[in-house]
Amino acid sequence: MTVTAYTLAVLLDLFCLFLGYRFLFQPGPAAAGYGVPADPTGDARAYLTVKGLRDGAFGVVGLALLAFSGAQAEAWFMLCVALIPFGDTVTVLRNGGAKAVAYGIHFATAIVVLISATLLFLV
């Protein structure tokens, strides 16, 4: 179970880094994939940059916690971070995004993050 817990945590942290990169360097497609398209050349540019920085920072913090503080610290981090994809689910639904994206991507991600936290707590 230890290998599974650590592998899932690392994959989720790396995925956050990927999302951060995508919002910083491919903001239009990233916003469309998020479920609420935004024009990266207009007023939304700053928000897309903030999203990219936020996601990338979460990936870095998660990897640092896992490497330097261990499974328990990463588990608490994952438990707290699970609030973000739940919030993203609501954001997509409130802004006219597809329910399939809201539940199939964001809500599902929140569940996977909670599973990761649970596995890390059990290590």
LINWOSUL-V256433 format. One line per field, one symbol per residue. phi: phi as a letter, one per 30 degrees, with the letter a starting at -180 (. if undefined). psi: psi as a letter, one per 30 degrees, with the letter a starting at -180 (. if undefined). burial: b if it has 16 or more other C-alpha atoms within 10 Angstrom, else e. A space follows every 10 residues. Layout:
BEGIN
phi: ???
psi: ???
burial: ???
END
This chain:
BEGIN
phi: .ddddddddd dddddddddd edddcbdddd ddddjbebdd ccddeddddd dddddddddd dddddddccj ddddddeded dddddddded edddcidddd deddcdddde dddddeeddd ddd
psi: feeeeeeeee eeeeeeeeee eefefieeee eefefjkkjf fbffeeeeee eeeeeeeeee eeeeeeeffa eeeeeeeeee ffeefeeeee eeefgglkee eeefdeeeee eeeeeeeeee ef.
burial: eeeebbebbb ebbbbbbbbb bbbbeebbeb beebbbbbeb eeebbeebbe bbbbbbbbbe ebbebbeeee bbbbbbbbbe bbeebbebbb bbbeeebeee bbbebbbbbb ebbbbbbbbb bee
END
